[in-house]
Amino acid sequence: MGFDCSSLVRCAFHRGTQRAITLPRTGGEQYRATRAQSVEVDDLQPGDLLFWGKVRIHHVTLYIGGGRMIAAPNPGAASPEPRFASTTTSLERPASSAAPSNVDSHF
């Protein structure tokens, strides 16, 4: 069984925060739930969410630090991506200082 991008992010938060944070199911819902906590590129922290889409959100990834993110580019294929693209639509923080501390260990 594999994850699409939003399910991967949702599962990482659920496990990484010991169930303290449960994000909505879809990328669009995750964006709407976190958009009040926008961050700048220079302020990204592990656990921040990166969204893509102009009219509708079509992709979400999880920032893991060092300019890298983890993503499910295709359902079932979770992989670290070396750098995130400048085409990111929005950068959001799900909850202040509640980022999953052990997100790397799950993948």
C-alpha positions in Angstrom: 0.0 0.0 0.0 1.3 3.4 -0.8 0.6 7.1 -0.1 -0.3 10.0 -2.4 1.3 13.3 -1.4 -1.3 14.5 1.0 -1.6 11.1 2.7 2.1 10.9 3.2 2.1 14.4 4.9 -0.9 13.5 7.0 0.7 10.2 8.2 4.0 11.8 8.9 2.4 14.4 11.2 0.1 11.9 12.9 3.0 9.6 13.7 5.7 12.3 14.2 3.7 14.3 16.7 2.5 11.1 18.6 -1.0 11.9 17.3 -1.0 15.4 18.6 -1.6 16.9 15.1 -4.1 15.3 12.6 -4.1 17.1 9.3 -7.1 16.9 6.9 -7.0 14.3 4.1 -6.4 16.3 0.9 -3.7 18.8 -0.1 -6.4 21.5 -0.6 -7.8 20.9 2.9 -4.4 20.8 4.4 -3.6 24.2 2.8 -6.9 25.7 4.1 -6.2 24.4 7.6 -2.6 25.8 7.7 -2.6 29.0 5.6 -2.8 31.3 8.6 0.7 30.2 9.5 2.6 31.2 6.3 6.4 31.3 6.4 9.1 32.7 4.2 11.6 30.5 2.4 14.4 31.7 4.7 12.4 30.7 7.8 11.5 27.2 6.8 11.7 24.6 9.6 11.5 20.8 9.4 7.8 19.9 9.4 6.7 22.9 7.3 4.4 22.2 4.4 5.1 23.2 0.8 2.1 23.5 -1.6 1.8 23.8 -5.3 -1.1 25.0 -7.4 -2.5 28.3 -8.5 -6.3 27.7 -8.9 -6.3 24.6 -6.8 -3.7 22.9 -4.7 -2.4 19.8 -6.6 0.7 18.8 -4.6 2.0 19.0 -1.1 5.4 18.0 0.4 7.0 18.0 3.8 10.1 20.1 4.4 12.8 18.1 6.3 15.6 20.7 6.6 18.7 21.6 4.7 16.7 22.8 1.7 15.2 19.3 1.2 11.7 17.9 1.3 10.1 14.5 1.3 7.4 13.8 -1.2 5.2 11.1 -2.8 5.7 12.1 -6.4 3.5 9.2 -7.4 1.1 7.2 -5.2 3.2 4.6 -3.4 6.6 6.2 -4.0 7.9 8.2 -1.1 11.3 9.7 -1.6 13.4 12.5 -0.4 13.8 15.2 -3.0 17.1 17.0 -3.0 15.8 20.6 -3.3 12.4 22.2 -3.6 11.6 24.2 -6.7 11.0 27.9 -6.8 7.6 27.2 -8.2 6.2 26.5 -4.8 2.8 28.3 -4.3 2.7 28.5 -0.6 4.8 27.6 2.5 2.9 26.9 5.7 3.5 25.8 9.2 0.8 23.5 10.6 1.4 24.5 14.2 4.1 26.6 15.9 6.9 24.4 17.1 4.9 21.2 16.6 6.8 19.8 13.7 7.5 16.1 13.6 10.9 15.7 15.1 11.5 12.2 13.7 10.1 12.5 10.2 13.2 11.2 8.6 13.1 7.9 10.6 9.8 6.9 9.0 11.3 6.8 5.4 
